[in-house]
Amino acid sequence: MPELPDLQVFSQNLSRKLCGKRVQKIHAIYTKKLKVDEKELQAAIEGAVITSIYRDGKELHFKFDNGHVLGLHMMLKGELRYFQDTNENKLTILEMLFEDGTGLAMTDFQRQATPTLDPEPRTAPDALSREANFRFLKQILSNSRVPIKKLLMDQNVIRGIGNAYADEILWHARISPFSVSNKVSESAIKKLRKSIKTVFTQAEKAIRKADPDIIGGEIRDFLAIHHANKTHSPTGAKILKDDSTGRKTYYTKEQQLFK
């Protein structure tokens, strides 16, 4: 699944390519996930010019000059692909054709990628926003007894952190993913806030270096511990794995367990 740093890079690359382009036609090929009628989508988007493309939590938002916004959530396997004149990409969910003959397709063989016309504003702060500061983290942690990894991945609490980067952030902060949220110390919470920013910033740089023009998929080779082929952390500790929750969790004994 593309996560926050992936989407940051995607949005910047898409902005360079697509901002200022006018949509000639939009077609929802797979409409099961679309919550509005395709004609309503077309009336809102066709003829409009893209003014900005930005990440919002785990979604990409395309803003148009008429005020409408198209939100795209890639889910696990969704991808974006450029095309010229004719979209030949298989398993397309949605396609936009621009007046200059170029186009953008969202594909997903699992049929889970979701387009949304004018997404409702979310109340939970973005993980990289000013609102997600130490005070906020302390508050949400002190009010919960769930494992800290589960809390960080709850998009209704804080937006943008997925499975892989939750592991990376918690390893960087040296907090066990199995720690009880309201038992985590203040000093550890301070480290957590710094680790969120550091891990995402470094990941964004690594992704851009590996593929400067990327708009789809995910690059994970640089991750410190959330990697199936790595056996030890950068500091030499053995990487342990747990899948008891249905998600793979990677961690080491370097991380303190608060309970």
N, C-alpha and C positions, 0 to 999 in steps of 0.2 A: 504494500500500500504506500503510495506517495505520502510523505509526512511533511511537517512544517517546513524544513529547509528545502526539500524538493520543490514544494509549491512556491516558496519564495523565489527560487531560480526560475521556475516555469513562468511565473507572473512577469518577471523582468524581461525574459526572452520573448514572451508573447506580446508584451507592451511594445517592444521595439518593432516587431513584425506587423502588428495589427492595429495599433492605435491610429485613428484617423481614417480607417477604412469604413466604407458604408456597406451594410448587409443587403445584398440583392435578394437572397432567399435563405430561409431557415427551414429545415425539415427534421421533424422528430420521427425517425424510422422505427424506433422501439418506444412505445408510449406508455408502457405499464407503470413506469416510475414517474411519468410526467403528471402533475396534479392539476393541470389546466388543459383545456381543449387545444389541439394543435393550431386551430384557427386563431385563438386568442394569443398564443405564442407568436404566430406570424404577424398578427396585427401590431403587436408590441415591438417587435424586433426588426422586421423587414423595412428597409428604407432608413434605418437609424445608423448613426455613426458611433463607433467605439471611441469613447473618450478616455477610459482608463481600465486597466486590468490589475487586480490586486488580490492578495490572499486574505481570506477571512476565516480564521480557525483552520479547518481542514478542507476548505472549499476555495475555488477560484471564482472571483466575481468579475463579470464583464459589465461595465457601466456604459450606458449609451447617452447620446445627447438629448434624448427625449425624456430622460429621468428613469427609464426602466433599467433593471439589473438582471442579468442571467447568471445564476449560480450553478457551478459544476462541481459535483462531488465525485471523485474518482473511485471511491470505495476501495476494494482490494486490488483489482486488476484493470481498472479503467486507464485508458491512455488517450492523449491528444496527438493528432497527426495532421500536418499540413498536407494539402493537395493542390494540384493545378487543374483547373477546368472541370474535371470529373473526379468524384470521390470513388476510388476503387478499393478502399479499405473494407475488409470484411467485418461483420459483427458490429456495425456502426449503430450507436444509440442516437446520436444527434449530429447534424452537419450544418455548417454555415457556409454559404458561398458569397463572396464579396464582389463588388462591381468590377474590380480589376482582374477577375478570373481566378484568383486564389481562393482557397477555402480551408476550413478547419473542421476536422471530424473528431468526435469522442467515441472511442470504441471500448468494448468490454465483452470478452467471451463468456463471462459469468452473468451478463445482463443485469448487473447491480449498480453500475455508474448512474448517477442521478442528476438530471437537469432540473432547476427550479426557477420559475419566473418570479422575480421580486421576492427573494427570501426574506422572511421575517427577521428583524434584528434580534440578536441573541443577547441575553443578559450576562452570561458568564464572560469574564474578561479573557482576552487572548493571552497566551503564555508569554508573549514578548511585549505586552502592553505595559504602560506605566502603572496601571491599576493592579497588575499581578505582582505587587511588591512584597517585601518581607511581612508587612502588617497583614496583607491579604492572605498570604500563605500560612501565617501563624493562625489566623482566624479559621480558615477552612480545615486545617489539620487539627486544631484543638477541639473542633466540633464533630470529629469523626473517629470512629474506632475501626474503620476498615483498613486493610493493608494500604500502605502509602502508594504503592504502584497503582492499585485500583483507583484510588482517589485522583491521582494525577492524570489518569486516562479518561476520567469522567468528563465528557464534553459539556455537561450541564454545570460543572463546577469551574473548570478552566479549559479553554479551548486550544487545540493544536498539538497536544502531546499524544503520540501513539505508542504502540507496544515497543518497538525497537528503541525509540529515543527515551522512553521512560527508563529502560534498562541503562542506557548510556548516561543519562542525567544522574540517576541514583548511584551508579558506580563512581562517577566523577565526584559526587558529593560524599561518597563513602557511607551511604545509608542503605541498609538492607531493604530490598523491595517488599519483604515480609514484615517490616516494622509496623506496629500499630500507630496509626496517624497521630493520635493525641498523646502519644508517649515520646514523640520526637523532640529533642531538646531545641532550645532557641538557637544555640550556636550551630546546630546541624541545619536548621531552617535557613539561617543566613547563608550557609554554604550551598544549600539547595537553590536558593534564588540566583546566586552567582553561577552555579553550574548550569541552570536552564539557559541563561544567556550565552555562556561560554560554549556549551555543547552545540547549540543551534548555530551560533556564529561560525564556529570552526567547520561544522558540517556543510553549511552553505558554501564556504570557500572551497572545500574539498570537492563538492559536486560540480561547482562551476569550473574548477581546474580540470576535472576528469572529462567533462563534456560541456564546453562553453555554450552550446546552442540547444541543450536538452529542453524538451517540453513534455516528455512522457517517460514512464517507467521509474525506476529507482536505482540509485547507486549506493552500495552498502559496504564495499570492500574496506573502506577506511575506518569503519566502526571499531571501537576498542574491544568490546566484549560481546555484543549482540551479533554473533557471526558463527554460523554452523561449522566452519572449518578452522576456527581458532581455538586453541587449547588453553592458552594462558593470556592474562591481561598484559598490557604494556609494562606493568611493574612486576611481572613474573608470577602472579598468583594464578592458580588453576581456575579455569572458568567452569562453573557448575551450571547445570540446566535443570529446570523444573517445568513440567507441563500439567500440573495437577489442576490448574484452573481452566484448561482448554487453550491457553496461550503459552507459547514458549517464553520462559523467563531465564535470562542469563545473568549470573551474578558471581561474586567471589567472596571469600571469607575476609577480604579486606574491608568489607562493608559492615558497619555496626548495626546490630539488631536492637531496636527499641521495642520493649514489650512490657 
